[in-house]
Amino acid sequence: MFSITCDDSVSNFAFFGTIVGYNFVKYDTLARLKKRQMRNELKLIALLSFLSFLATGFYFFQLQKNTQFIGFIFLILTLLYTLPFFPNRRNARNWAGIKIYIVALCWVGVTVVLPIIDAEIAITSNFYLKCLQRFLLIFVLILIFEIIDLKTDDPHLQTVPQKIGVKQTKILGIILLCIFCVLEIFNINFNQNSNFQIFPVKLIFAIVIAIVISIFLLLSNERKSKYYTSFWVESIPVFWWILVLIFS
C-alpha cells in the first residue's frame, strides 16, 4: 500500500513475534498454574513459542533503532494484556471495556506503524488515515468475536455487546465499516503517488473487505460454532492479503 520494498527483517519479526505474543496471551496462565498437567500438545506449543522467541529476538536486532522502540512499546502492551502489573488488579485483558482497544492498537502497530517507521517513510496524513482505517477494521472484526463469546464472557468485561446489545453492536460495526470505506477515498487523495488508474482498485479492495466483514458480522450470534470465528473470521485478513497480491 505504501510501495515499500519487501523487508525480511520486519516481516519475520512480525511473523515470529505474533506466534510468541498470541501463544503467550493464550497459554501463559495455563502453563504457569498447571505445569504438571501440561499435555504433550502444550509442550510442543511451548517449544514452538520458545523457538519463535529466539527468532523474534534475532530479527529484532536487524531492525532500525526507531522500529525497535516501537516494537518494544507493543511488547509492553502485549505483556500488560496478559500479566497483572499492578497490585490487586487483574491483567488488562480483564479490565472493563479495554480489551478491544488494546488488541486493535497492537494490530495497527505491527501491521502499519512498524513497516512504515523501519522503511523511514515520511509521516504524512496518509499514514494517520491508514492507521485509523486499520484500527476500525480490526475493531469490527473483534466485535464478531465478542458477539460469539457473549454467553461465556465474564459480565465484568463490559464488552461492546454486553453494554449495548447485539443488534446495536451490529449497527455500530456497519457504520464503522462505512467510515472505513470513506477514509479510503481520502487516503488515495492524500497519496501523491496515486493516479486515476489505481484509484478504483484500492477503493474496490476496501469495499470488498467491508462487505465480507459485514456479512460475517450480520450472521454472527452466540450459537455459532467456534470455527465461525477461529477459522472463517480469522481468515479474512488472509483473503485480503491474497487480493492485494493478485491485483496490485
C-alpha positions as CSV (number, residue, x, y, z in Angstrom):
1,M,0.0,0.0,0.0
2,F,3.0,2.3,0.5
3,S,5.2,0.8,-2.2
4,I,7.7,-0.5,0.3
5,T,10.3,-2.9,-0.8
6,C,9.9,-6.2,1.0
7,D,12.0,-6.2,4.2
8,D,12.5,-9.7,5.5
9,S,13.6,-8.4,8.9
10,V,10.3,-6.6,9.5
11,S,8.2,-9.4,8.1
12,N,9.9,-12.1,10.0
13,F,9.9,-10.1,13.2
14,A,6.1,-9.6,12.9
15,F,5.6,-13.3,12.0
16,F,7.5,-14.9,14.8
17,G,6.5,-12.1,17.2
18,T,2.9,-12.8,16.5
19,I,3.4,-16.5,17.3
20,V,5.1,-15.6,20.6
21,G,2.6,-12.9,21.5
22,Y,-0.5,-15.0,20.7
23,N,0.7,-18.1,22.5
24,F,1.8,-16.1,25.5
25,V,-1.6,-14.5,25.8
26,K,-3.5,-17.7,25.3
27,Y,-1.4,-20.3,27.2
28,D,0.6,-18.3,29.8
29,T,-1.8,-18.8,32.7
30,L,-2.3,-22.5,31.9
31,A,1.5,-23.1,31.7
32,R,2.2,-21.3,35.0
33,L,-0.6,-22.7,37.1
34,K,-0.8,-26.3,35.6
35,K,2.7,-27.2,34.8
36,R,2.3,-30.8,35.9
37,Q,-0.9,-31.2,33.9
38,M,0.5,-30.0,30.6
39,R,-0.2,-32.3,27.8
40,N,2.3,-33.1,25.0
41,E,0.4,-30.7,22.7
42,L,1.0,-27.9,25.1
43,K,4.7,-28.8,25.4
44,L,5.0,-28.7,21.6
45,I,3.3,-25.3,21.6
46,A,5.8,-24.1,24.4
47,L,8.7,-25.4,22.2
48,L,7.4,-23.6,19.2
49,S,6.9,-20.4,21.2
50,F,10.5,-20.6,22.6
51,L,12.0,-21.1,19.1
52,S,9.8,-18.3,17.8
53,F,11.0,-16.1,20.7
54,L,14.6,-16.7,19.7
55,A,13.8,-15.9,16.0
56,T,11.9,-12.8,17.2
57,G,15.0,-11.6,19.2
58,F,17.3,-12.3,16.2
59,Y,15.2,-10.2,13.8
60,F,14.6,-7.5,16.4
61,F,18.3,-6.6,16.3
62,Q,18.1,-6.4,12.5
63,L,15.5,-3.5,12.7
64,Q,16.2,0.2,12.7
65,K,16.5,1.8,16.1
66,N,13.2,3.6,15.8
67,T,11.5,0.4,14.8
68,Q,12.9,-1.4,17.8
69,F,11.5,1.3,20.1
70,I,8.0,1.0,18.5
71,G,8.3,-2.8,18.7
72,F,9.2,-2.6,22.4
73,I,6.1,-0.4,23.1
74,F,3.8,-3.0,21.6
75,L,5.6,-5.7,23.5
76,I,4.7,-3.9,26.7
77,L,1.1,-3.7,25.6
78,T,1.0,-7.4,25.0
79,L,2.5,-8.1,28.5
80,L,0.1,-5.7,30.0
81,Y,-2.7,-7.6,28.3
82,T,-1.6,-10.8,29.9
83,L,0.2,-10.1,33.2
84,P,-1.2,-8.3,36.3
85,F,1.3,-5.5,36.6
86,F,-0.4,-3.6,39.3
87,P,-1.1,-4.9,42.9
88,N,-4.7,-6.2,43.4
89,R,-5.5,-5.6,39.8
90,R,-6.2,-8.1,37.1
91,N,-4.5,-8.0,33.7
92,A,-5.6,-5.6,31.0
93,R,-7.5,-8.4,29.3
94,N,-9.9,-8.3,32.1
95,W,-10.2,-4.6,32.6
96,A,-13.8,-3.5,31.8
97,G,-14.1,-2.4,28.2
98,I,-10.4,-2.1,27.4
99,K,-9.6,-5.4,25.7
100,I,-10.9,-4.5,22.3
101,Y,-8.8,-1.3,22.1
102,I,-5.5,-2.9,23.1
103,V,-5.9,-5.7,20.5
104,A,-6.8,-3.2,17.8
105,L,-3.8,-0.9,18.7
106,C,-1.4,-3.9,18.6
107,W,-2.6,-4.8,15.1
108,V,-2.1,-1.2,13.9
109,G,1.3,-1.1,15.5
110,V,2.6,-4.3,13.9
111,T,0.9,-4.1,10.5
112,V,1.2,-0.4,9.8
113,V,3.5,1.5,12.1
114,L,6.4,-0.9,12.2
115,P,7.0,-1.3,8.4
116,I,6.5,2.4,7.8
117,I,8.9,3.5,10.5
118,D,11.5,0.9,9.5
119,A,11.3,2.0,5.8
120,E,11.9,5.6,7.0
121,I,8.9,6.8,5.0
122,A,7.8,10.4,5.8
123,I,4.9,10.5,8.2
124,T,2.0,12.2,6.3
125,S,-1.8,12.4,6.6
126,N,-1.9,9.2,4.5
127,F,-0.2,7.4,7.3
128,Y,-2.6,8.6,10.0
129,L,-5.6,7.8,7.9
130,K,-4.3,4.3,7.2
131,C,-3.7,3.7,10.9
132,L,-7.3,4.9,11.6
133,Q,-8.6,2.6,8.9
134,R,-6.8,-0.4,10.2
135,F,-8.0,0.3,13.8
136,L,-11.6,0.5,12.6
137,L,-11.3,-2.7,10.6
138,I,-9.8,-4.7,13.5
139,F,-12.3,-3.2,15.9
140,V,-15.2,-4.5,13.8
141,L,-13.6,-7.9,13.4
142,I,-13.3,-8.2,17.2
143,L,-17.0,-7.2,17.6
144,I,-17.8,-10.5,15.8
145,F,-15.7,-12.4,18.4
146,E,-17.4,-10.6,21.2
147,I,-20.9,-11.4,19.9
148,I,-19.9,-15.1,19.6
149,D,-18.5,-15.2,23.1
150,L,-21.4,-13.3,24.7
151,K,-22.6,-16.3,26.7
152,T,-19.1,-17.2,28.0
153,D,-17.6,-13.8,28.7
154,D,-17.5,-12.5,32.2
155,P,-20.1,-9.8,32.6
156,H,-17.5,-7.6,34.3
157,L,-15.5,-7.4,31.0
158,Q,-18.1,-4.9,29.7
159,T,-17.6,-5.9,26.0
160,V,-19.5,-3.9,23.4
161,P,-22.3,-6.4,23.0
162,Q,-22.7,-6.6,26.8
163,K,-23.1,-2.9,27.1
164,I,-25.2,-2.0,24.0
165,G,-26.7,-5.3,22.9
166,V,-26.1,-7.5,19.8
167,K,-28.4,-5.5,17.4
168,Q,-26.8,-2.2,18.3
169,T,-23.3,-3.8,18.1
170,K,-24.0,-4.9,14.5
171,I,-25.3,-1.4,13.6
172,L,-22.2,0.1,15.1
173,G,-20.0,-2.3,13.1
174,I,-21.7,-1.4,9.8
175,I,-21.3,2.3,10.5
176,L,-17.6,1.9,11.2
177,L,-17.1,-0.1,8.0
178,C,-18.8,2.6,6.0
179,I,-16.4,5.1,7.6
180,F,-13.5,2.7,6.7
181,C,-14.5,2.8,3.0
182,V,-15.0,6.6,3.0
183,L,-11.5,7.0,4.5
184,E,-10.0,5.1,1.6
185,I,-11.1,7.9,-0.7
186,F,-9.2,10.4,1.5
187,N,-6.3,8.0,1.6
188,I,-6.0,8.0,-2.1
189,N,-6.3,11.8,-2.4
190,F,-3.5,12.3,0.1
191,N,-1.2,9.9,-1.6
192,Q,0.8,11.8,-4.1
193,N,1.9,8.6,-5.9
194,S,-1.7,7.7,-6.7
195,N,-3.2,8.2,-10.1
196,F,-6.7,7.6,-11.5
197,Q,-5.9,4.2,-12.9
198,I,-5.2,2.6,-9.4
199,F,-7.9,4.6,-7.6
200,P,-10.7,2.1,-8.4
201,V,-8.6,-0.9,-7.4
202,K,-7.8,0.4,-3.9
203,L,-11.4,1.5,-3.4
204,I,-12.7,-1.8,-4.6
205,F,-10.4,-3.6,-2.2
206,A,-11.8,-1.6,0.7
207,I,-15.4,-2.2,-0.3
208,V,-15.0,-5.9,-0.9
209,I,-13.4,-6.4,2.5
210,A,-16.0,-4.2,4.2
211,I,-18.8,-6.3,2.5
212,V,-17.2,-9.6,3.6
213,I,-16.8,-8.5,7.2
214,S,-20.4,-7.0,7.2
215,I,-21.8,-10.4,6.1
216,F,-20.0,-12.2,8.9
217,L,-21.0,-9.5,11.4
218,L,-24.7,-9.7,10.5
219,L,-24.7,-13.5,10.6
220,S,-22.9,-13.7,14.0
221,N,-24.7,-14.9,17.1
222,E,-24.0,-16.8,20.3
223,R,-25.0,-20.1,18.8
224,K,-22.4,-20.2,16.0
225,S,-19.7,-22.9,16.0
226,K,-16.2,-21.9,17.3
227,Y,-15.0,-22.5,13.7
228,Y,-17.1,-19.5,12.6
229,T,-14.5,-17.2,14.2
230,S,-11.4,-19.3,14.7
231,F,-11.4,-20.3,11.0
232,W,-13.6,-18.2,8.9
233,V,-13.4,-14.8,10.5
234,E,-9.7,-15.3,11.2
235,S,-9.1,-16.0,7.5
236,I,-10.5,-12.6,6.4
237,P,-7.1,-10.8,6.6
238,V,-5.5,-13.7,4.6
239,F,-8.2,-13.2,2.0
240,W,-7.4,-9.5,1.9
241,W,-3.7,-10.2,1.5
242,I,-4.4,-12.6,-1.4
243,L,-6.5,-9.9,-3.2
244,V,-3.6,-7.5,-2.8
245,L,-1.1,-10.0,-4.2
246,I,-3.2,-10.8,-7.2
247,F,-4.4,-7.4,-8.2
248,S,-1.7,-5.0,-7.1
